């Protein structure tokens, strides 16, 4: 991200995650992280996020929390995807043939 303006300012960088093919109902998208970043005029900064397994998990009807194989959409930007907010998107695939239980809380 870069401040192209003549004044210092803050930006709230938001990370959204969407499970395209969950076997149970999930939110249309979920906020998976955010960072407020102060930028001086002309300053550029790289912002990184770490996605934990629990953030990609679903709770099955039997109460188990699992990560299912499938496709996830990521969007990073200054607002929610689909609102015109500038940002970047990517698609990530979780490989496997069966759900994997998430052990840690």
N, C-alpha and C positions, 0 to 999 in steps of 0.2 A: 504494500500500500504506500501511497505517496500523497503528501499534501502539496497540491499544485497551486494553492492560494497564496496570498501575500501576508496572511495572518496565521498565527499559531492556532491550533484547534485540536479537539478530541474527536476520535472516531470510535464507535463501539463495533468491533468486528465480531460477527456472529457465525457460528457453525451449526448447520441444520443437518439432520440425518433422517432418511426415509427408507423404510424396509419395503421394497416393491412387492414381495410375494409372501408375506407372513401368513402362517396357517391360522392365526387368531386375529381378532381385530386389534389394530394398532393406530396411533395418531397419524394423520395425514403427513405430518412432519414433526420432528421433535428438536427442540433446542438442545444441542449436545455440548455447547460451550460458548463462552463469549469473553472478550478482553477489551477493556477501555485502553486506548493508546493515545498519548499526547504527541503531536507532531508539530515541530517548528516549521515555518515557511520553507518549502522546498525539500523538507526531510522525507526520506523513505525508510521504511522499516519492514522487516520480514516478521510475520506473526505465525506461530506454530501452535497446533493443538494435538493432544493425544486422546485418542478414543479408546476407552476401556471396554473390555468384553461385555460387562454388564449393560453398557449403553446400547449394544447391538442385540441384546437378548429380548425374549418375549416370555411371558408366563403362560404355560399351557393350561388346559382345562383341569389337569390333575394337580396343578400347583407347582410343578417343576419350572424353574427358570432355565431356559436353554437358548443357545445360539443356533438358529436354523441355517442350513445351507441356503444361499440365495443371493440376490442382488440388492445392494444398498446404494442410494444416491446421497452424495455429500454436496452441500452448498456452503460456501464461505463468502460473506460479504457484509455490507452495511445495513442489511435488512432481510426480511424473509424472501425466499425465492418466489418468483411470480408477481412481485409487487413493483418491478422496475428498478429495484435496488441494484447497484453495481456489485458484481461478484464473480466467482468462478465456481464451476461445478465439476464433479467427477463421479464415476461409477466404480464401485468396489464389489467384487464377488467373494463370498465366503464359500469355499469348496467343501465337498463332503457328500456323503450319501445319507446321513442321519443327523438329527440334532445333537449338540454336545451340551451337557449340563454345565451351568455356571456354578462353581462351588463357592467362591468367595462372596461375601456380602458387600 
